[in-house]
């Protein structure tokens, strides 16, 4: 039997079946992306050292040379990936391979050579983790700000638009799976909009930290080589020049606390999105939404009538996989034995998979929502079949009257319970009950005109808190 490995097929779903949905992350969270960012950090460190003459009397780089060096990571492609892999096969050290590749590129610049004194400033004073922690921060920041956040914002806008469109469409609420006080579909979607928006705000405010302070975070080698330099200031300036927040106190590794914070926020967003999926799935099951657009798919291999809510089910599964990874990343990355162990190295290579499954879920939910049409008729039919939900406003009005000393209003909860619990009642029975209570005329008129469709309280106005009403 031939081996499938010979066909170069993907082992994981993200690089196989779902590649098209997550492909933008490859530019940020793949192994080649990591090496590209390592090259970028090494180049920027060399430029910083020479531009600021950190080592007294060191040479300088011309503007053209700086541009040429910055073009190395910018143009990092298949040939560079292959060459770097060949170097690493000899060094058995990934960061050292990046250093050697950059030295080759530097030596190839016009007027430079392998024995150029400035080659010794490549990777000067840096431990591998100095390069790696900054590279990961740049990668993750790029993946979140350029790929994940735009997709999440687009989905949030989609849910917000649905909430606005269904602002005043009455809906029979269900608490504990039982008919409860009516609401509107728009208000329920607005709740999810509000929740998702809060988490997006936290993710948008995330800090991406970096350190550049040597083998155990003491600047020992830096001081030994150049004792008069202000290495803390230099480190802070360099990390800040890359758009990152400087971490002033670390062991050999940057502590990864910021990553744990970010992954916890991402996981919380995922869980709220999972809640949206289960709610919408249930509304589809109840007939409140019809799957009508973009559904040219086979719902069942044997039942032709079926259109399954597969987008939401697929999203649920991917959100669960994403959260399993995000949770373990957040829990483990904050711990390192003494000054350094390598558990974080293997763990961080799963960041792309964690974010990838979240991105895939966003894509599925967006496509699922785009195929839905609300069915107000189905919602109205359920409301009309549950007049007993009006027991709540009647007994609440009776309580208020009793508190004002109006006679005949005692035990309102118990009286409505006797009327409605375990029974189906309609408009006629309810109105007869109201008329027999001896209510003040204005209260009786208000309650007898109430219907399950109109008993939605401030639900439409609550939607306006997240979806400003349109005018004109």
C-alpha positions in Angstrom: 0.0 0.0 0.0 1.5 3.4 -1.0 2.1 5.9 1.8 -0.2 9.0 1.8 2.8 10.9 3.2 4.4 10.6 -0.3 1.6 12.7 -1.7 2.4 15.7 0.6 -1.1 15.8 2.0 -1.8 18.0 5.0 -2.0 16.3 8.4 -4.2 19.0 9.9 -7.6 20.4 8.8 -6.4 24.0 8.7 -3.7 23.2 6.2 -6.0 20.9 4.2 -9.8 21.1 4.1 -10.1 24.6 5.5 -6.9 26.2 4.0 -8.7 28.9 2.1 -10.5 30.3 5.2 -7.3 30.6 7.2 -4.7 31.3 4.5 -4.1 34.9 5.6 -2.7 33.7 8.9 0.2 32.0 7.1 1.8 35.3 6.5 1.9 35.9 10.2 2.0 32.7 12.2 3.8 30.1 10.1 7.4 28.9 10.6 8.5 30.9 7.6 6.8 34.0 9.1 8.7 33.4 12.3 12.0 33.3 10.5 11.1 36.4 8.5 10.4 38.3 11.7 13.7 37.0 13.2 15.5 38.4 10.2 13.6 41.7 10.7 14.6 41.9 14.3 18.3 41.1 13.5 18.3 43.7 10.7 16.7 46.4 12.9 19.2 45.7 15.8 22.2 46.0 13.5 20.8 49.3 12.1 20.1 50.6 15.6 23.6 49.8 16.9 25.3 51.5 13.9 23.0 54.5 13.7 23.4 55.3 17.4 27.0 54.3 17.5 26.3 52.2 20.6 29.7 50.6 20.2 32.1 53.6 20.0 34.0 53.8 16.8 32.0 51.1 15.0 31.3 51.6 11.3 28.1 53.0 9.9 25.5 51.9 7.2 24.6 54.1 4.4 20.9 54.8 3.7 21.1 52.5 0.7 22.5 49.7 2.8 19.8 50.1 5.4 17.2 49.9 2.7 18.9 46.8 1.2 19.0 45.1 4.6 15.3 45.9 5.3 14.4 44.4 2.0 15.8 41.0 3.1 12.8 40.2 5.4 10.4 42.2 3.3 11.2 39.9 0.3 11.7 36.7 2.2 10.4 34.0 0.0 10.7 30.3 -1.1 14.4 30.5 -2.1 15.3 32.1 1.2 13.2 29.5 3.1 15.1 26.7 1.4 18.5 28.3 2.0 17.7 28.9 5.6 16.6 25.2 6.1 19.9 24.1 4.6 21.9 26.2 7.0 19.8 25.0 10.0 20.5 21.4 8.9 24.1 22.2 9.7 23.7 24.4 12.8 20.9 22.5 14.4 19.8 25.9 15.8 17.1 27.9 14.2 18.1 31.4 15.4 21.8 30.8 14.7 20.8 29.8 11.1 19.0 33.2 10.8 22.2 35.0 12.0 24.3 33.1 9.4 21.9 33.8 6.6 21.9 37.5 7.4 25.7 37.5 7.5 25.7 36.1 4.0 23.3 38.7 2.8 25.4 41.5 4.5 28.6 40.2 2.9 27.0 40.3 -0.5 26.2 44.0 -0.3 28.4 46.2 -2.6 31.6 47.0 -0.8 31.1 44.5 2.0 32.6 41.1 2.6 32.6 38.2 4.9 35.4 39.7 7.0 33.7 43.1 7.3 34.0 44.3 10.9 30.3 45.1 11.0 29.3 41.5 10.6 30.2 41.0 14.3 27.4 43.4 15.2 24.8 41.0 13.8 23.2 39.4 16.8 25.5 41.4 19.1 24.7 40.8 22.8 21.6 39.0 22.0 20.4 35.6 23.2 18.1 33.6 21.0 15.1 34.6 23.2 15.8 38.3 22.6 15.2 37.7 19.0 12.4 35.2 19.4 10.2 37.0 22.0 10.2 40.2 19.9 9.5 38.2 16.7 6.6 36.4 18.3 5.2 39.7 19.5 5.4 41.1 16.0 3.8 38.0 14.5 1.0 37.8 16.9 0.3 41.5 16.7 0.1 41.3 12.9 -2.2 38.2 13.0 -4.6 39.8 15.4 -4.7 43.4 14.0 -4.5 42.6 10.3 -6.4 39.3 10.1 -8.4 38.3 13.1 -9.8 41.6 14.3 -11.0 42.7 10.8 -12.9 39.4 10.5 -14.3 39.8 14.0 -15.4 43.4 13.4 -17.1 42.4 10.2 -19.0 39.7 12.0 -20.0 42.0 14.8 -21.3 44.5 12.3 -23.3 41.7 10.7 -24.9 40.8 14.0 -25.5 44.4 14.8 -27.3 45.0 11.5 -29.5 42.0 12.2 -30.3 43.3 15.6 -31.3 46.6 14.1 -33.4 45.0 11.4 -35.3 42.8 13.9 -35.4 45.5 16.6 -39.2 45.3 17.2 -40.0 41.8 16.0 -41.7 40.1 19.0 -40.2 36.9 20.2 -41.3 34.3 22.8 -38.4 34.1 25.2 -37.5 30.8 26.8 -35.9 30.6 30.2 -34.9 27.0 31.3 -36.4 26.0 27.9 -39.8 27.1 29.0 -42.0 30.0 27.6 -41.2 33.2 29.4 -41.7 36.9 29.2 -41.7 38.0 25.5 -38.8 40.0 24.1 -37.8 40.9 20.5 -35.4 39.1 18.3 -33.5 42.3 17.9 -33.0 42.7 21.6 -31.6 39.2 22.0 -29.2 39.8 19.2 -28.3 43.1 20.7 -27.3 41.4 23.9 -24.8 39.3 21.9 -23.6 42.3 20.0 -22.9 44.1 23.3 -21.1 41.1 24.8 -18.9 40.5 21.7 -18.2 44.2 21.4 -16.8 44.4 25.0 -14.4 41.6 24.3 -13.3 43.1 21.0 -12.5 46.3 22.9 -10.3 44.4 25.3 -8.5 42.6 22.4 -8.1 45.9 20.6 -6.4 47.3 23.7 -4.0 44.4 24.1 -0.3 45.1 24.9 2.4 43.3 23.0 5.5 43.2 25.1 9.1 42.6 24.2 12.5 42.4 25.9 16.1 42.7 24.7 18.4 42.2 27.8 20.6 39.1 27.2 21.0 35.6 28.5 19.4 36.0 31.9 18.0 39.5 31.7 21.0 41.2 33.4 22.7 42.9 30.4 25.8 41.1 31.6 27.5 40.6 28.2 26.4 44.1 27.1 28.1 45.7 30.1 31.2 43.6 29.7 31.6 44.7 26.1 30.5 48.3 26.4 30.4 49.3 30.1 29.6 53.0 29.5 26.4 52.5 27.4 23.0 53.0 29.0 21.7 49.5 28.1 18.3 49.8 29.7 17.6 52.9 27.7 18.9 51.3 24.6 16.8 48.2 25.1 13.7 50.3 25.8 14.2 52.4 22.7 14.9 49.5 20.5 11.8 47.5 21.6 9.7 50.7 21.4 11.0 51.4 17.9 9.3 48.2 16.7 6.0 49.3 18.1 6.1 47.1 21.2 5.8 47.7 24.9 9.2 47.2 26.7 9.3 44.7 29.5 12.1 45.9 31.9 12.3 42.9 34.1 12.7 39.3 32.8 14.7 36.2 33.2 16.1 34.8 29.9 12.6 34.8 28.5 10.0 37.4 28.2 7.4 36.2 30.7 4.6 35.8 28.2 2.0 37.2 30.6 0.7 39.5 27.9 0.1 36.5 25.7 -1.9 34.8 28.4 -4.0 37.9 28.8 -4.6 38.1 25.1 -5.5 34.4 24.8 -7.9 34.6 27.7 -9.7 37.5 26.0 -9.8 35.6 22.7 -11.2 32.6 24.4 -13.9 34.6 26.1 -14.9 36.1 22.8 -15.0 32.6 21.3 -17.2 31.4 24.2 -19.7 34.3 23.6 -19.7 33.5 19.9 -20.3 29.8 20.8 -23.4 31.0 22.7 -24.6 32.9 19.6 -24.2 29.7 17.6 -26.2 27.6 20.0 -28.9 30.3 20.3 -29.3 30.8 16.5 -29.2 27.0 16.0 -32.1 26.8 18.5 -34.0 29.6 16.8 -33.6 27.8 13.4 -34.9 24.6 15.1 -38.0 26.5 16.4 -38.6 27.9 12.9 -37.8 31.5 13.9 -35.2 31.7 11.2 -35.4 30.0 7.7 -32.2 29.0 5.9 -32.9 30.3 2.5 -29.9 32.0 0.9 -26.6 30.5 -0.2 -27.8 27.1 0.8 -27.2 25.2 -2.4 -25.9 22.3 -0.3 -27.0 18.7 0.5 -28.4 18.7 4.0 -28.7 15.0 4.3 -27.5 12.1 2.1 -30.9 10.4 2.5 -33.5 13.1 3.4 -33.9 15.5 0.6 -36.1 18.0 2.6 -33.3 18.9 5.1 -31.2 22.0 5.2 -28.9 21.6 8.2 -27.5 24.5 10.2 -24.0 23.2 9.5 -22.3 26.6 9.6 -23.1 27.1 13.2 -22.3 23.5 14.2 -19.0 23.7 12.4 -18.3 27.0 14.2 -19.1 25.5 17.5 -16.6 22.7 17.0 -13.9 25.0 15.8 -14.4 27.4 18.7 -14.1 24.5 21.1 -10.8 23.4 19.5 -9.6 27.0 19.5 -10.4 27.5 23.2 -8.8 24.2 24.2 -5.5 25.5 22.7 -5.9 29.1 23.9 -6.6 27.8 27.4 -3.5 25.6 27.5 -1.4 28.4 26.0 -2.6 30.9 28.6 -2.1 28.4 31.4 1.4 27.1 30.5 3.2 30.1 28.9 3.3 32.0 32.2 5.5 29.4 33.8 9.2 28.7 33.1 11.6 26.7 35.3 14.0 29.1 37.0 15.5 31.3 34.3 14.6 29.3 31.2 13.1 26.1 29.9 12.0 25.3 26.4 8.4 24.4 27.0 7.3 27.8 25.6 9.2 27.1 22.4 7.0 24.1 21.5 3.9 25.7 22.9 4.1 28.9 21.0 4.2 27.0 17.7 0.5 26.2 18.3 -0.6 29.8 18.4 -1.4 29.8 14.7 -3.6 26.7 15.1 -5.4 28.3 18.0 -6.2 31.5 16.2 -6.8 29.6 13.0 -9.7 27.7 14.4 -11.2 30.9 15.8 -10.8 32.6 12.4 -12.5 29.6 10.7 -15.4 29.8 13.2 -15.8 33.5 12.3 -16.0 32.6 8.7 -18.6 29.9 9.3 -20.8 32.1 11.5 -20.7 34.9 9.0 -21.7 32.6 6.2 -24.4 31.0 8.3 -25.9 34.3 9.3 -25.9 35.5 5.7 -28.1 32.6 4.8 -30.9 33.3 7.3 -34.2 35.1 7.0 -36.3 35.8 10.1 -39.8 34.4 10.1 -41.9 36.8 12.1 -45.0 34.7 11.4 -43.5 31.7 13.2 -42.5 33.8 16.1 -46.0 35.4 16.3 -47.6 31.9 16.2 -45.6 30.8 19.2 -46.5 34.0 21.1 -50.2 33.5 20.3 -50.1 30.0 21.7 -48.7 31.2 25.0 -51.1 33.7 26.5 -50.2 32.5 29.9 -47.0 34.6 29.7 -49.2 37.6 30.5 -49.7 36.2 34.1 -46.5 38.1 35.0 -47.8 41.7 34.1 -51.2 41.0 35.7 -49.9 39.9 39.0 -47.3 42.7 39.0 -50.1 45.3 38.5 -52.0 43.7 41.3 -49.0 43.8 43.6 -48.6 47.5 42.9 -52.3 48.1 43.6 -52.2 46.1 46.8 -49.2 48.2 48.0 -51.4 51.2 47.4 -54.2 49.8 49.6 -56.6 48.8 46.9 -58.9 46.1 48.2 -59.2 42.7 46.6 -55.6 42.5 45.3 -54.3 40.0 47.9 -52.3 36.9 46.8 -51.9 37.9 43.2 -49.1 35.4 42.4 -51.0 32.5 43.9 -54.2 33.5 42.0 -52.4 33.7 38.6 -50.5 30.5 39.4 -53.9 28.7 39.8 -55.1 30.1 36.6 -52.1 29.4 34.4 -49.7 26.7 35.7 -49.9 23.5 33.7 -52.7 24.9 31.6 -53.0 26.5 28.2 -55.2 29.6 28.2 -56.2 32.0 25.5 -57.2 35.6 25.2 -60.8 35.0 26.2 -59.9 33.2 29.5 -57.3 35.8 30.4 -59.6 38.8 29.8 -62.4 37.2 31.7 -60.0 36.7 34.6 -59.0 40.4 34.4 -62.6 41.6 34.3 -63.4 39.6 37.5 -60.6 41.2 39.5 -62.2 44.5 40.3 -59.3 46.5 39.0 -59.4 50.3 38.5 -60.8 51.1 35.1 -57.5 52.4 33.7 -55.5 49.4 34.9 -58.1 47.0 33.6 -58.1 48.7 30.2 -54.3 48.6 30.0 -54.1 44.9 30.8 -57.0 43.8 28.6 -55.4 45.4 25.6 -52.1 43.7 26.3 -51.1 40.7 24.1 -48.0 38.5 24.0 -46.9 40.4 20.9 -47.1 43.7 22.6 -45.7 42.7 26.0 -42.0 43.3 25.1 -41.3 46.1 27.5 -38.4 48.3 26.5 -36.9 45.7 24.2 -36.8 47.8 21.0 -35.3 50.8 22.8 -32.7 48.5 24.4 -31.5 47.6 20.9 -30.8 51.3 20.3 -28.0 51.2 22.9 -25.9 49.2 20.5 -27.6 49.9 17.2 -28.4 53.6 16.8 -31.9 54.0 15.1 -31.9 55.1 11.5 -33.6 58.4 10.6 -35.5 59.4 7.5 
